[in-house]
Amino acid sequence: MTLKLIATDMDGTFLNDQGTYNQPLFQTLLTKMGKRNIHFVVASGNQYPHLPPYFEGVTGEITYLCEDGAHIVQGNQTISEDVIPADLLREFLNWLANQPLFEHAWILLSGRQAAYTEMLPSLKRFKQSSYFYGNLTHVPDLAEVTDAIYKVDITWPQFDVSEQERLINEAFHGQLRATSSGLGGLDVVLPHVNKAYGLAKLQTQWQVTPAETMAFGDSGNDLEMLAMAQQGYVMQNAPESVRQQVALVTGLTNNQDGVLKLIEAALK
């Protein structure tokens, strides 16, 4: 079957541990993809403003599936968005404030205009979060934010957040869904929103089947997307719990150009 769509997660997948990638090789492959009418999709839990700077100087078509599928940008234009209702968001934030397991969590709201947090800009964690979120803004109370919100980002210093994930999914079943984003983080979005949901929209728009799709990921929030691709690869460097749920595993890690090498092989 002809390959028509390639989708990849960024952190821990397309990017190495230094947050970079082999740009000359990618440019060569993207040019080949363009000549063969193969769409390249960046599928990330991050905000849109965070993603295009990675590809500064790169020429070719790139579509951005952001916020775990809640926001899709093609040609600098938003073509799809799924916003958490304001009343539900306030209810969720009030619930979080009364849960002991969430007492020491860092909470951010990822919105249409900016990202918001109660963390003070002087804190080290604020500066670390600014790397992932364009226009990160301090607010005294998250409940007062009026921007359209795609996602709630909750992070802890420890990596195992399975109990917090379970608690949210039980308390807000059918209303919100929490999923691991790796490195001690949870993404909370509307129940139907995930990377597969966003990818399915693009497959429909471009008339691409799962058999014509290749995808890469390394975290729990990538699993549904990988299932939408006949060639759905989990990274060799992914946690064992994630690798066990996917049939195909890359031969190389994110630090060895694992994604690019497989794309290169597929295009030969």
N, C-alpha and C positions, 0 to 999 in steps of 0.2 A: 504494500500500500504506500502511496506517495506521502511524504511528510509535508504537512502544510502549516503546522503551528508548533512552536517551542515556547514553553513557559518555565520560568525559574524563580524560585525564592532568592533572596539576596544574602542576608547575613548567615554565615555558616554553610552556604551553598554555592552561589555564584562568586561571592567575595571570599578572600582568604582571611585569616585571623588578623591581618593588619588592615582590613577594610579596603583592599585593592584587588585588582585582577589583571590578567594579561591583556592589556588593551590592544596591542598590535594584532594578536591572534584573534581577539573578538572582532575587530574591525574587518579582518579578512573574512571571517565566517559570516558576519552580518551582511557584507557585500554579496557573498554567495547566496545567502537566504533571500536577499532582495531580488536577485536575478531569477530565483526559482519561485518567487511569490510565496515564500514561507514567512509567516508572521512571527515576530519575536515579542514575547510578553514578559514584563517584569512583574511578578506576583509577590507582593510584600504586605506585611502588617503595618508598614510605616506610612506616614503621610506623603502625599504627592510631592510637596516642595523638597522633601529630603532626597528624592530619587533621581531626577534629571541631572543634578551636578555630577553624579558618578559617570555620566556618559558625555560630559563636555568634550568636544573635539571629535566625537564619534559621528559618522555620517550613516544614516539609514533609518528605517522605520522601527520605532519602539513604542509599544502600547503599555501603559502603566495600570496594573490592577492593584490598587492601594487599599489600605485599611481592611485587609483580609477579604477584599471583594466588595466592600461597601461603597467604594468610590473608584470609578474607571475613567481614565483620561486617555484620549486618542487624539493625536495631533494638537495638543495643548487645549483640547476642549473636553469638558466633562460630558460623558455620554450615558452615565448611570450613577445614581447615588441612593443609598439606603440610610436614612437618618433615624436615630433613636428618639421616640416621642418624648417631649419635654417632661410630661407628668411621670412617665415611667423612669426617666433618668433621675428625677428628684427622689422618687421612691427608692430606687436602688442606692443612691448616695446616702440617704438616711439610714437604710439598712446596714450598709457598710460601716457607718459610724458607730453602730451598736453591736458589732461583732468582734469579740476578743481576738480571733484569728487574724483580723485585718488591722489590728491596732498599730503595727509598725510598718504598714505598707506605704509605698509611694504611689499616689494616684494621679493620673493625668487624663484629661479629656481631649480627644483628638477631633477637632472641628473643621468646618469649612473655611473659616477665616484664619484660625490659629490653633495652637494647643494650649491648654490651661492647666495650672497646678497651684496648689496652696504652698508648695515649697518656696522658700525664699531664694531669690537669685544669688545670694551670697553662698549658698550651700554647694558643696562639691557635687552632690547628686543632681542638682539643677543643671549644672554645666554639663554633666554626663548625659542627661536626658536631652539637652539642647542639640546634641549630635544627631539624634534620631528625629527630632521634631523642629520643623521650621517655625520661627516666630513663637517660641515657647513663652508664655505670658504668666506672670504671677498674679493670682487673684486671692483676695482674703477668704472667699467662700465659693467653692465650686458650684453650690446650688444656685448661685446668682448668675451663672453664665447663661447668656441668651443665644449664643451661636448655635447653629445646627451641628449636632455631635454625631460622628460616625461610630466612635469606639471609645470604650473606657480601658485604659492601660493601667494594670495593677502589678507592682513589682516588689519583690522582697530581696533581702541580702542572700537568703538561702536558695538553693536550686529546686528543691522538692516542694512543689506547690499543689500536689495532687489533692490534698484534703481541702484546700481553699477552692479548688476547681469544682470538686464534688459538692461542696456546700452551696456555692452560687447556683449550680445547675439544678439542685434540688429545690432551693428557695424560689427561683425564678423560672422554673420549667415552663416552656411554652412562651415565655416573654423575652428572656435574654439567654445567651449561651456563652459560657466561658471555655476557653481552650488554651492550652499551653503554647506560649510563643518562644520558649527556650530561655535559658539563663535566669530562671526564677521569676518569669513573667507570665501574666495571664492577659489575654485579649478578651474583652467582653463586648459582644455585638448582638444584633438581632438574631433570633434563632435560625432563620433561613440563610443568613449571610455567612459565607465562607469562601475560600479561594475557588472551590469547585463551582459555586453559584456564579461567581464572576466569570470564571473560565467558560462555563456553559453559555453565558450570554454572548461571549465572543465567538464561541464555536458556532452558535446559531447565526450570528451576524455574518460570519465569514463562510458559512456552510462547510464547516470542518467536522469530521467525525472523531471519536476517541481513537480510532485506528490510525488516524492521520496526525495524532498529537503526541508530542514528547514533553515530559515535565520532570522537574527536579525540586527536591525539598529536603529538609533535615529535622523538622519539628512536628509536633502534634497538629499545628494549624495548617500543615501541608498535606495531611493524609487524604482528605477528600479530593483535593486537586489531583494528587497522584493517581487516584482511582479513576479519574476522568480521562486518563491517557493510557493507551495500550503500552506505551513505553514510559511508564511512570517510575522514576528512579529515586530511591532514598540515598542520601550521601553515606559513604563509608564512615564518616566521622559523626554521624547522627547518634543520639543515645540508643542503647540496645533496645529499649522498650519501643522506640519508633521503628528501628530496622526490622524488628520481628513482625511488624504489621504490613510490610511491603515485600513483594516477591523479588523485585529488581533492586540491586544495590550497586552503586558505582564502584568501579575498580580502584579509583583514586579519590583522595580526600579533597576538601575545598582548598587546601594548601598546595595541591598538586595539579591545579587546573582541571579537576575532575569533571565539571560540567562542560567546559570548552573542549576537552579531549573527546568526550562522547559525541558532542555535536559535530566535531570535525570528522569523526569516524562515520557518523550517519550521513554526512554530506558527500562522502567519497563514493 
